[in-house]
């Protein structure tokens, strides 16, 4: 199962803002388009996010 994290980086610390998993029956193309829309939405809200296959530093400690 594919998991993508939306992260933001401030003062050298990467934080996870959102986590998305590919749904059953969802094509790779649909999933990529959904992630792209989420990045645009978060940036419009003023959050400088980027997509990553890894969680942020705040999630690595759990």
N, CA, C and O of each residue as an XYZ file, in Angstrom:
248
protein
N       0.845     -1.176      0.000
C       0.000      0.000      0.000
C       0.890      1.238      0.000
O       1.876      1.307      0.733
N       0.542      2.175     -0.798
C       1.323      3.403     -0.950
C       0.896      4.451      0.082
O      -0.291      4.730      0.249
N       1.883      5.022      0.768
C       1.622      6.067      1.753
C       2.465      7.285      1.390
O       3.660      7.165      1.124
N       1.838      8.448      1.382
C       2.522      9.713      1.109
C       2.270     10.650      2.284
O       1.154     10.742      2.795
N       3.312     11.334      2.696
C       3.216     12.302      3.791
C       3.374     13.704      3.226
O       4.186     13.932      2.329
N       2.603     14.634      3.748
C       2.810     16.044      3.451
C       3.550     16.617      4.645
O       3.047     16.613      5.768
N       4.752     17.108      4.384
C       5.615     17.618      5.438
C       5.894     19.098      5.229
O       5.758     19.622      4.123
N       6.280     19.751      6.295
C       6.735     21.133      6.250
C       8.043     21.201      7.034
O       8.255     20.433      7.972
N       8.913     22.122      6.642
C      10.208     22.212      7.304
C      10.403     23.619      7.848
O      10.314     24.602      7.112
N      10.673     23.703      9.156
C      10.970     24.971      9.810
C      12.136     24.779     10.759
O      12.190     23.822     11.532
N      13.055     25.704     10.679
C      14.235     25.682     11.555
C      14.937     24.329     11.553
O      15.414     23.872     12.592
N      15.000     23.694     10.399
C      15.702     22.426     10.275
C      14.951     21.214     10.769
O      15.485     20.106     10.739
N      13.725     21.393     11.224
C      12.922     20.275     11.723
C      11.772     20.017     10.752
O      11.004     20.923     10.427
N      11.666     18.792     10.302
C      10.597     18.397      9.387
C       9.420     17.887     10.203
O       9.577     17.013     11.056
N       8.234     18.440      9.937
C       7.022     18.019     10.645
C       6.001     17.506      9.639
O       5.846     18.066      8.554
N       5.309     16.438     10.011
C       4.265     15.872      9.169
C       2.962     16.624      9.404
O       2.509     16.782     10.538
N       2.369     17.085      8.299
C       1.104     17.814      8.354
C      -0.063     16.875      8.082
O      -1.116     16.982      8.709
N       0.134     15.944      7.132
C      -0.934     15.013      6.762
C      -0.324     13.720      6.226
O       0.807     13.701      5.741
N      -1.093     12.653      6.325
C      -0.677     11.339      5.832
C      -1.813     10.777      4.984
O      -2.967     10.759      5.410
N      -1.474     10.316      3.773
C      -2.494      9.781      2.873
C      -2.063      8.411      2.367
O      -0.903      8.201      2.015
N      -3.018      7.481      2.336
C      -2.779      6.135      1.825
C      -3.626      5.924      0.588
O      -4.753      6.412      0.497
N      -3.074      5.196     -0.354
C      -3.811      4.865     -1.563
C      -4.954      3.925     -1.196
O      -4.748      2.921     -0.514
N      -6.150      4.254     -1.647
C      -7.324      3.450     -1.337
C      -7.436      2.262     -2.285
O      -6.951      2.309     -3.416
N      -8.073      1.212     -1.819
C      -8.265      0.036     -2.654
C      -9.111      0.412     -3.868
O     -10.150      1.058     -3.729
N      -8.672      0.014     -5.040
C      -9.395      0.315     -6.266
C      -9.028      1.663     -6.881
O      -9.474      1.984     -7.983
N      -8.229      2.443     -6.185
C      -7.808      3.753     -6.685
C      -6.573      3.561     -7.570
O      -5.610      2.907     -7.168
N      -6.608      4.132     -8.771
C      -5.463      3.989     -9.668
C      -4.316      4.878     -9.196
O      -4.507      5.818     -8.425
N      -3.126      4.555     -9.679
C      -1.954      5.362     -9.334
C      -2.145      6.803     -9.795
O      -1.764      7.742     -9.095
N      -2.727      6.971    -10.954
C      -2.965      8.309    -11.498
C      -3.930      9.102    -10.618
O      -3.691     10.274    -10.326
N      -5.017      8.461    -10.198
C      -5.985      9.123     -9.316
C      -5.340      9.523     -7.992
O      -5.602     10.602     -7.461
N      -4.493      8.637     -7.466
C      -3.818      8.925     -6.196
C      -2.861     10.108     -6.344
O      -2.834     10.995     -5.490
N      -2.078     10.124     -7.420
C      -1.159     11.244     -7.666
C      -1.907     12.557     -7.820
O      -1.473     13.581     -7.292
N      -3.033     12.543     -8.543
C      -3.840     13.755     -8.716
C      -4.404     14.228     -7.377
O      -4.432     15.429     -7.107
N      -4.853     13.297     -6.540
C      -5.375     13.645     -5.225
C      -4.286     14.300     -4.373
O      -4.530     15.315     -3.720
N      -3.084     13.718     -4.380
C      -1.974     14.279     -3.606
C      -1.628     15.669     -4.115
O      -1.402     16.577     -3.316
N      -1.581     15.851     -5.417
C      -1.273     17.161     -6.004
C      -2.305     18.194     -5.559
O      -1.944     19.325     -5.230
N      -3.582     17.820     -5.545
C      -4.646     18.734     -5.088
C      -4.468     19.090     -3.612
O      -4.687     20.236     -3.219
N      -4.076     18.119     -2.800
C      -3.869     18.372     -1.375
C      -2.700     19.336     -1.144
O      -2.774     20.212     -0.283
N      -1.622     19.168     -1.917
C      -0.478     20.079     -1.806
C      -0.914     21.494     -2.164
O      -0.561     22.442     -1.463
N      -1.667     21.651     -3.234
C      -2.150     22.969     -3.660
C      -3.042     23.574     -2.581
O      -2.895     24.748     -2.242
N      -3.964     22.784     -2.039
C      -4.870     23.282     -0.994
C      -4.109     23.750      0.241
O      -4.404     24.812      0.791
N      -3.135     22.967      0.675
C      -2.358     23.340      1.861
C      -1.543     24.611      1.599
O      -1.419     25.464      2.478
N      -0.988     24.735      0.385
C      -0.205     25.934      0.063
C      -1.089     27.171     -0.016
O      -0.660     28.266      0.350
N      -2.317     27.006     -0.489
C      -3.257     28.137     -0.528
C      -3.610     28.601      0.885
O      -3.932     29.770      1.097
N      -3.549     27.679      1.850
C      -3.815     28.016      3.250
C      -2.586     28.595      3.940
O      -2.628     28.910      5.130
N      -1.496     28.736      3.195
C      -0.301     29.355      3.746
C       0.716     28.396      4.315
O       1.680     28.822      4.952
N       0.521     27.101      4.098
C       1.468     26.104      4.607
C       2.393     25.673      3.466
O       1.927     25.191      2.434
N       3.683     25.845      3.654
C       4.657     25.462      2.637
C       4.970     23.977      2.792
O       5.928     23.606      3.471
N       4.160     23.130      2.161
C       4.308     21.681      2.308
C       4.983     21.072      1.094
O       4.991     21.646      0.005
N       5.547     19.895      1.311
C       6.092     19.093      0.222
C       5.707     17.645      0.475
O       5.508     17.242      1.621
N       5.603     16.860     -0.598
C       5.231     15.455     -0.427
C       6.494     14.615     -0.253
O       7.546     14.909     -0.820
N       6.354     13.563      0.550
C       7.492     12.716      0.875
C       7.012     11.296      1.163
O       5.915     11.105      1.687
N       7.831     10.300      0.823
C       7.477      8.923      1.187
C       7.793      8.614      2.652
O       7.444      7.546      3.155
N       8.464      9.566      3.343
C       8.852      9.359      4.734
C       8.162     10.374      5.640
O       7.906     11.507      5.233
N       7.864      9.961      6.865
C       7.258     10.908      7.826
C       8.293     11.923      8.290
O       9.495     11.734      8.101
N       7.815     12.990      8.894
C       8.695     14.021      9.426
C       9.398     13.577     10.686
O       9.131     12.504     11.228
N      10.314     14.434     11.148
C      11.082     14.135     12.356
C      10.182     13.936     13.571
O      10.511     13.155     14.464
N       9.055     14.633     13.614
C       8.140     14.509     14.748
C       7.494     13.131     14.824
O       7.086     12.712     15.907
N       7.391     12.429     13.729
C       6.792     11.078     13.715
C       7.832      9.974     13.897
O       7.485      8.852     14.267
N       9.088     10.279     13.645
C      10.138      9.251     13.769
C      10.382      8.842     15.206
O      10.903      7.756     15.458
N      10.019      9.685     16.146
C      10.259      9.404     17.562
C       9.178      8.539     18.196
O       9.309      8.144     19.354
N       8.134      8.243     17.472
C       7.020      7.463     18.037
C       7.286      5.990     17.956
O       6.455      5.188     18.384
